């Protein structure tokens, strides 16, 4: 079951995120989806809207899976995203800057779909790369 779930997350990453195929959202994510992140929980529709915002702002978004681990119905993915900021994102006008962001997600799979996601990414680093927040002095 673990290998099947890891393969499912790999395909989800390739077909949904890397092809920016919003039409595939229903194929991979349960309508009862709950996404947990530091800025609060999101439901199915809220998460779909966030994904559309990423696709619009970063049309060349590509996610590389750095590590993937599965146990039971859960899969953990460590990832790196590379993209160019070409459209407005959360009120930030396009900067044209190429950025790299790292993150970790834990997925719970139920009935062949992603039912729950715990997600964290380097938002501070992303904002610094976009020039919205000054880089910290080292």
Protein Blocks (a to p, Z undefined) as FASTA:
>chain_A
ZZmmmmmmmmmmmmmmmnopaklmmmmpcfkbccddfkbpcdfklmmmmmmmmmmmmmmg
ccddfbdcdehjbccdddddddddfbdeehiacehiacddddddddddeehiafbdcddd
dfklmmmmnomaccddZZ
